[in-house]
Amino acid sequence: MDFKNVDEILLSFAQYVIDASKENLKNDVNKYGSNKADGDLDNSLSYTFDKSQNQFLLDFLMEDYGVFVDKGVKGKTSTYPETSAALSQFQYGSGNFPKGGLTEGINEWMKKKRFQWRDERGRFMSYESMSYLIARSIYNKGLKANLFFTTPFEFGLRNLPINLKDAFKLDIENAIIFGEKK
């Protein structure tokens, strides 16, 4: 049996989640004026839809660190109490991740963006010094939860059961009508 209407509903749900997530990233401007949508995370947002005979499989894909940006990360010594990062399952200093990964990632990002501070004498600081300072701050304070993906996913999920029921009903009716004509 062909589930054309169900396919359309699932594909439109997936496209809505991806589009809204990208829009949320674009609108999340940090205090330095740049946004998270100008990099790998935005470009990596996608979905796959696999339909076999007995199941529909919809997968959302993104860079690995997207989960940390979305859910936030608790800091080692303190966290953002005004955000949902305090409720995050992730925490710096838990020993679950390799040492130095945060510093390396920040160092790579700064070199890519050609971002440098100046010291009190007006000289440019090295990327290594800056990445250490930033990583230490993030390690201790944590990362604020962004919910760029969770919010549109949960919003789209609210109406999905009703829409799927209606689409499934239409597909069944079409199968019966076309089956009678044969």
N, C-alpha and C positions, 0 to 999 in steps of 0.2 A: 504494500500500500504506500502511496506517495503522501508525505506529510509536508506539502509545499507551504502551507500557511504557518505551521509550527516552525519550519526552517526560517521563514521570513521574520517571525517574532524573535527567535533566538539571535539571529544575525543583527537585527535592529537594536536589540538589547546590548549586544556586545559592542556594536559601533557607538552607541550612546555612551557606554562606560569609557571607552577609549577616548572619544572626542572630549567628554567632560573632564577626564583626568588630565589630558593635555592642556585644556583650557585652565584648569586649576593650577597646573605647574606654571603656565605662562603668567597668571595673575599673582603668583606668589613672589613678589619682588622683595628681595632682602634689603637690609639697610645700606648696602653698598650700591644699590641701583641695578644690579644684574639679577637675572632670574634663573630658576632651575630649568627652564624650558629650552635653554640654548645649548644643551649638551646631549650626552648619551642616553640619559634616562628618558627624555621626551621621545627621542628617536627609537628607543627600544620598545615602547608601548605598542602592543599588538595583541591579536587573539588568533586562535585556530579553532576551527569548527570541524568535527569529525562525526559523520553520521554512519553508523553501521546498521545492520538489520534490527537489532534489539535496543539500541541506545543512541543518545545524542551526547556528544562530549564537547564542551566548550571550555577552552583553556585561555587564560589571560597570561600574557608574557611581558616581562620587563627585566631590566638589569637587576642583579642580585641585591644591590644596595637600595633599590626602590622600596623594599619592605621597611627598611630602617627610616627612610625619609617619610614614609606614610605613617607608620606606627610610633615613631619617636624612639629614643633610647634613654634609659635612666643613666644618670651620671654616677660616678664612683662615690663622690662625697655629698652631692646634692643634685636635685633635679628641678625642672620647671614645675612648681606646684600648681600653677594656673592652667596647666595643659594636661592632656591625656598621656604625656610621656611618663608620668608617674604610674600609670596603669599598664605601661608597655611590658611585654615579656622579655625585652632585650635590655641588657645592662652592661656598661663598660666595667671592666675589671672582673668579669665573671670567669675568665679563663677559657671561654668557649671559642675564642677567635685568636688567630696568630698575633704575636706581639709585633708592634710597629706598623701594622696594616693601615691604621688611621693616618699616621704621619706620612706614610708613602702616598696614600691617596690624595691627601691635601697638597703635598709637594707636587705631585703630578698635575693637579687641578690648577695650582698657582702658576706653574710654568706654562701650561696651555693657555691660560688667560693673561699671562704676562703681568701678573699682579704682584706688586712689591710695596712695602712700607719703607719709610725713611726713619733713621734713628734720630736722636736729639741733635746730632751734628749735621744732619741733612744728607747723610750717605745712605744709599740703598742697602737694606738688610739682605742677607743671603736667603735664598728659598728655604734652605735647611733650617735656619734660625726661625723664620716665620712659621714654617709648617710645625715645628716643635711647639711654639707658643700657642698656635691655634689648636693643635691636637691636644695639648695639655688642658686648655680651657674646655674643649668639648668633652674630653675624658672625665673631667671633674664635674661639669655642670649638666652634661647630657645633651640630647638633641630634642627640640620641640617637635611634637607630632604635627604633621602636615595634613594628613587624611586626604591627600589629593586623589587617591584611588578609592578608598573606603567609602567616602561620602557618595560619589555617583553610583558605585556598585550597590550600596544599600538602598539608595533612592530608586534605582531602576528595578531592584529586586522586589520592592513593595508591590508593584503592579504586574510583575511577571506572571504569577500564578493565574490571575484573572485573564490576562491576555492569552496565555497558553491554553487555558480551558476553552476560550472562545475559538482560538485557531484550531485546536484539536477537534472541536465540534464541527467546524466548517469542513475540515479534511474528511471526517467521517461522513458527513452529509454528501460531499462531493463523490466520495467513493461509492456510496449507495446509489446515487443518481446515475453516475457513469456506469456503474455495474449493471443497473437495470436496462440501460440503453444498449448494452452489448448483447 
